[in-house]
């Protein structure tokens, strides 16, 4: 289903009033972007919600939108070249891109942050931990543009947060957890939603069916630090984990983290 909306425009039908409608199979796929009420996945090329380049499955990380009081909260923003697709996905759910107030960034890699400078131009406040903020301001190899043969556009983060900090934005309390290893800026954001403990994990955990760990080619990848982060991350009791790529974990996500920790202890010691 890669290039969902590009494919959809070739499969439109028209009702008698001339309104364009998506075929049922496309509608059903788009419907899967709603995770819970007021919580949506709006980007991610691995499961076909967005599309960057032919044959590329890792160019565009998962992006999420949480509808809060008085505005929208975004988590990661993709590579930038798909931002128009993300906005179209949002509009399907009557989510206005102009209502995005904050974008919380999980780590500085291009596939998660390439669109950050575009959001900032729209007045969106960027939120990140210091290590990520520093990388984004520099735009250096920590942003991993070399992996995608693209040049990262440096951008200043508006709000630098710290490990253990809790922010209240849009009526939502968001807890910040720093779990370096995949990159030194790896951050998880957790919040309560519909009586469930939600965790946006970025690439702390590897993509399901593609390994236990985040990509190890990052210039600041560190196995020892990563292992300790997995040990701490495995202690978090979560109901749903929203990863940086691929499918969402709705059932016992902590088990997935524990499996990753087990793999690290076996392979990296």
C-alpha positions in Angstrom: 0.0 0.0 0.0 3.0 2.3 -0.4 2.1 5.7 -1.7 -1.4 5.4 -0.4 -2.7 8.8 -1.4 -0.8 8.9 -4.7 -2.5 5.6 -5.6 -5.8 6.9 -4.3 -5.9 9.8 -6.7 -5.9 7.3 -9.6 -8.8 5.3 -8.0 -11.3 8.0 -7.3 -14.9 7.7 -8.2 -17.4 10.5 -8.3 -20.9 10.7 -6.9 -23.8 12.5 -8.6 -22.9 15.7 -6.9 -19.4 15.6 -8.4 -17.7 15.0 -5.0 -14.6 12.8 -5.1 -14.8 9.7 -3.1 -12.1 7.2 -2.2 -12.7 3.5 -3.1 -13.7 1.4 -0.1 -10.4 -0.4 0.2 -8.5 2.9 0.3 -11.0 4.2 2.9 -10.5 1.2 5.1 -6.8 1.5 5.0 -6.9 5.2 5.9 -9.3 4.4 8.8 -6.4 2.4 10.3 -4.6 5.7 10.9 -6.9 6.3 13.9 -5.2 4.7 16.9 -7.7 5.8 19.6 -10.1 8.7 19.8 -8.2 11.9 19.1 -5.0 10.0 18.4 -3.8 9.3 14.9 -0.8 8.1 12.9 -0.4 10.4 10.0 2.9 9.5 8.6 5.2 6.5 8.0 6.4 4.9 4.8 7.0 1.4 6.1 3.3 0.8 6.4 2.4 2.9 3.4 0.8 5.9 5.1 3.4 8.2 3.3 5.7 7.6 0.4 9.1 9.2 -0.3 11.1 7.3 -2.9 10.5 4.1 -4.9 11.9 1.1 -3.0 12.6 3.2 0.2 11.0 1.8 3.3 12.9 3.7 6.0 13.0 7.3 4.6 9.9 8.5 6.5 9.5 7.6 10.1 6.1 7.4 11.9 4.4 10.7 12.7 1.6 10.9 15.2 -1.0 13.6 16.1 -2.7 14.0 19.4 -5.7 16.3 19.6 -5.5 18.3 22.8 -7.3 21.3 24.2 -6.9 24.3 21.8 -4.6 22.6 19.3 -2.8 19.6 18.0 0.4 18.0 19.4 2.7 16.2 16.9 5.3 13.6 17.5 8.0 13.5 14.9 7.4 15.0 11.4 9.0 12.7 8.8 11.7 13.5 6.3 10.1 16.8 5.0 9.5 15.6 1.5 6.2 13.9 2.6 4.9 16.8 4.7 2.2 17.5 2.2 1.0 13.9 2.4 1.0 14.1 6.2 -1.2 17.2 5.9 -3.6 15.5 3.5 -3.9 12.5 5.9 -4.7 15.0 8.7 -7.4 16.7 6.7 -9.1 13.4 6.1 -9.8 13.4 9.8 -10.7 17.1 9.9 -7.4 17.9 11.6 -6.2 21.3 10.4 -2.4 21.4 10.0 -2.6 25.1 11.0 -3.7 23.9 14.5 -0.4 22.1 15.2 1.0 23.8 18.2 4.0 21.6 19.2 6.1 18.9 17.6 7.9 16.6 20.0 11.0 15.1 18.4 12.2 11.7 19.5 15.8 12.0 18.0 17.6 13.9 15.3 17.7 11.5 12.4 16.6 12.8 9.1 13.6 10.4 8.6 12.1 11.8 11.8 13.1 15.5 11.7 13.6 16.5 8.0 10.4 18.4 8.1 11.1 20.3 11.3 12.3 23.5 9.6 9.1 23.5 7.6 7.0 23.2 10.7 8.9 26.0 12.4 8.2 28.3 9.5 4.5 27.6 10.2 4.8 28.7 13.8 5.0 25.2 15.3 7.1 25.1 18.5 9.7 22.3 18.4 10.4 20.3 21.5 13.4 18.1 22.1 16.0 17.0 24.6 19.4 18.9 24.6 21.3 16.3 22.6 18.7 16.3 19.9 18.3 20.1 19.9 22.1 20.5 19.6 22.2 18.1 16.6 19.3 19.8 14.8 20.9 23.3 15.3 24.1 22.0 13.8 22.6 19.9 11.1 25.7 17.7 11.2 26.2 13.9 10.8 24.1 13.2 13.9 21.1 14.0 11.7 22.2 11.2 9.4 21.5 12.9 6.1 24.2 10.8 4.6 22.0 7.7 4.9 19.4 9.2 2.7 21.7 11.1 0.3 20.0 14.3 1.5 21.1 17.5 3.2 19.6 18.3 6.5 18.3 21.9 7.0 19.4 23.1 10.4 16.7 24.3 12.7 16.6 25.7 16.3 14.4 23.9 18.8 12.1 26.2 20.8 11.8 24.3 24.0 14.7 22.1 25.3 13.5 19.6 27.8 15.3 17.3 30.3 15.1 13.7 31.3 12.3 13.2 33.9 10.6 16.5 33.1 6.8 16.7 32.7 5.3 19.3 30.4 1.6 20.3 30.2 0.6 21.3 26.7 -2.8 21.4 25.2 -4.2 20.0 28.5 -2.0 16.9 28.2 0.8 16.1 30.6 3.7 14.6 28.7 6.6 12.9 30.5 10.1 13.1 29.0 12.4 10.1 29.2 16.0 10.1 27.8 17.2 6.7 26.5 20.3 7.2 24.4 22.1 4.5 22.4 20.6 4.4 18.9 21.5 8.1 19.0 22.5 10.2 22.0 19.3 12.1 21.7 16.8 9.2 21.8 13.8 10.3 23.8 10.5 8.7 24.7 7.4 10.7 25.4 4.6 9.2 27.6 1.1 10.4 28.4 -2.2 9.1 29.6 -5.0 8.9 27.0 -8.3 7.1 27.4 -7.1 5.6 30.7 -4.1 4.0 28.9 -0.4 4.7 29.3 0.9 5.7 25.9 4.6 5.8 25.0 6.0 7.3 21.8 9.2 5.4 21.6 10.9 6.6 18.4 13.7 4.2 17.5 14.6 3.0 21.0 13.2 -0.3 19.9 13.9 -1.9 16.5 11.1 -2.3 14.0 9.0 -5.4 14.4 10.2 -8.2 12.1 13.3 -6.2 11.2 15.4 -6.6 14.4 15.5 -5.7 18.0 17.5 -2.5 17.8 17.4 0.9 16.1 19.8 1.3 13.2 23.4 1.0 14.3 25.0 3.2 11.6 24.4 6.4 13.5 27.7 8.3 14.1 26.9 8.5 17.8 25.5 4.9 18.2 26.8 3.3 21.4 26.1 -0.3 22.4 27.0 0.0 26.1 24.8 3.1 26.6 22.1 1.5 24.5 22.0 -1.6 26.7 21.6 0.5 29.8 18.8 2.5 28.2 17.0 -0.7 27.3 17.3 -1.9 30.9 15.6 1.3 32.1 13.0 1.3 29.3 12.0 -2.3 30.1 10.9 -1.1 33.5 8.2 1.1 32.1 4.7 -0.3 32.3 2.9 0.8 29.2 -0.4 -0.1 27.5 0.4 1.0 23.9 3.8 1.8 22.4 4.0 4.0 19.3 7.3 3.2 17.5 9.4 5.2 15.1 8.7 2.8 12.2 6.2 0.1 11.4 3.3 -1.3 13.4 2.0 0.0 16.7 2.2 -2.3 19.7 -1.2 -2.7 21.3 -0.6 -5.9 23.2 2.0 -6.2 25.9 4.6 -3.8 24.5 6.8 -4.2 27.5 7.5 -7.8 26.4 8.9 -6.4 23.1 11.2 -4.1 25.1 12.3 -7.0 27.3 13.0 -9.1 24.2 15.2 -6.3 22.9 17.0 -6.1 26.2 17.6 -9.8 26.2 19.1 -9.6 22.7 21.4 -6.8 23.7 22.7 -8.7 26.8 23.4 -11.7 24.7 25.0 -10.0 21.7 26.8 -7.0 23.1 28.6 -8.3 26.2 
